[in-house]
Amino acid sequence: MKLLQGSQRYMPASHSSTSMMWDMLAVLMVTSVLPVIYHGARAALLLGSSMAVCLGAYILFQLMTRREIWITDASPLVTGAMIALLLPANIPYWVVFTADVFAIWVVKEPFGGTGRNLFNPAAAGVAFVTVLWPERVFSYYNMNIGQSLTLSGSGWETVSSPAAWLREGIQPTIMPFEMVWGRYEGPMGATVAAVIGAGALYLLIRKSIDWRIPVFFLATAALYAAIFPRLLGGAVISVKYELLSGSLLFCACYMAVDPCTSPRTAVGKCIFGAMGGLLVMLLRNYGAYEQGGCFAILLLNALSPLIDRVVLACRREVLSRESKKQRAQADS
């Protein structure tokens, strides 16, 4: 494999960026099924309108800059779906639309669009509205009332999420096994652990993502949770709650694996994933918010080129030493 220079990104030979995006979109649509069942029509409307706004922002940007519109490019739809799934089902529409426009107009298209963006657009959009309106981003309606949200999403009792309980060192009342199917308070699409895991497996089989990043990401996060548990129950229970709560699993399986913003070397991907798991846990423990997945993704994206440069420099140094050693043995 030949490494590409500059801002270009490497795509596996068997998959174009277009097919990767369509694979990811299909997985996100499957991931959204349970949230729509749990939260009702508002979740579907929030998801669909977010995708529509991202697509509209993309088309408008292309028209304003007189660039070609690629009708086969699913990346705006992927960005819109991710943003909606990373936010509460009861969040105001305008907060989601702000994240959508920021992701497309500031983070994605100014750098050349799909395959050239330096940062994950969805992560940037969610991080942007988190800084501006954290009280809305981390406000979850009480799902135990047994009713679906109204389309307006207002007038409902709000409660803390398991991630917020963990931040206080308190064990959530919901059991880890129950959390697998996502029927609890949190980002509406990031809580369905079983579906996210199945989606990641599908992407791996399709070779749309590399296994190294999610495996090292989750393994490092689990190791940190085991060594520094936030719950009195010990390492095992802490690992279960940390991996299943918040957006950690979603970020590891769907966002960190973006081939445009992650390293291109195999060793670099391992380092990238391990750093991601460590950053998420550090932000959870010492950051300003109960969840830091999107902020961790952005930090990783910024470090991605440096990781590859360090790996390649080390590789060249090893090859140089081996070459010198072989010449010395030949001369002797």
Disulfide bonds with the S-S distance in Angstrom:
none
